[in-house]
Amino acid sequence: MNTPTRRSLLLALAASGILAACGSDSGGRLLGSTTVPSKPGSGTLTPINHSYARTAADPNAPTSNVVAADRALTAKLFGLIATAEAANFIVSPYSIATAFSMAEAGAENETKQEMRTALGIDGPDDQWHAGRNAVDQLISLEEVSDGADPFELEITNTPFGQAGFEFLDAFIQLLAEEYGADLITVDFRANPEAARLLINRWVADQTRERILDLLPEGSIDGFVRLVLVNTVFFKAQWINEFDPERTSRQEFALLDGSTVEVDLMTAGVRTTYGEGDGWRMVRLPYWGGYSMVVLLPDPGRFDEISDQISNGLLDEVSALRTDFQIDLSLPKFEFATPTDLKPIFEALGMQDAFDPGKADFSAVTGTTDLYISGAYHQATIEVDEYGTTASAATAIVMSTTSAPPPATFRADRPFVFTIEHDESGEPLFIGRVLDPTL
């Protein structure tokens, strides 16, 4: 087979975690695909017509298997990215797992097996996709008490396919029913650069202008036939907000022993706190059924504790449910991370999917002329006195009637954080902060 003429399937992912101060008049919701107006000369995004609709979540779907696989992937991603990155980073394991699962639905034979192994799929394929559908709908339920500040969680799954290209009906049906992903057609062949800009514009709209250039220059050419995109927009407020009047400039110790001045937020909160060999943790709940879990290694042990995340430490930390009155200090921070996922998933054993001579995505088109030519991910985060995500704080408040023990948690040195769904444990984001000023 002549590789330069082989059509390509370009897998693209976008995740935007927006942890903002301002309120919102919309609650959490799970969305299907939407279109954006095309600009003169830039081409069009045209939804195809079909009768398929997203199915209701199956109460018997193996959601726990999906969450466990995503949590295992989270630990692996953290280890690989922490080794490659020299600074702060954030990724969305949920977004990455969702987009690759849509691609896995079109894979066959050894390509499928390698993707299943990398994603941690254990069991029949139909159960996996039904489980992802159930998890998606579970984590998108609005759980905000009367009078509480709302949160927003908007998830979109959208395949962008070449206009006039033949996609198998079964593939279109599965994406629509289990991922709420309705195929939108675009003309890569006639004007690949215009198509790239159109998709980037669409992603920017879904993420409220946080992700602006998901697909980099040169990522789209006339051989592209399918781009699979997942976006996540998350915005919520702390149950226990920080008083801006108590925020002050304080020193933050970097790994090399130097210090920088940061805006350190301070508050007294009642929540989960725990300690282990070389680390401390605190769970910070948000309105809406989500929490940020902050893992703070002891001085001089950051690398050691980070290495343990790939060996189950994350699950140990997340499972803690104690009751403490915490004197809490946490820096404000904001950053974005673009990530090339191809080398990461190759390291996880997904080889054939990226190889034009070996890839088998025949469940997409009926032929073996597709392969993954690129996999791109971006994530952003903002943390301030008012918000980040949302969590089941009601459960914490009602869990005890006695006075909790006091503790101090001062994150004035590098730390790791996750943002996860309280009920299911589904990890939406994971990242680390080495320098809040970057």
Summary of the structure (lengths in Angstrom):
residues: 438
radius of gyration: 21.7
end to end distance: 46.9
largest distance: 71.8
contacts: 1537
relative contact order: 0.23
helix: 29%
strand: 30%
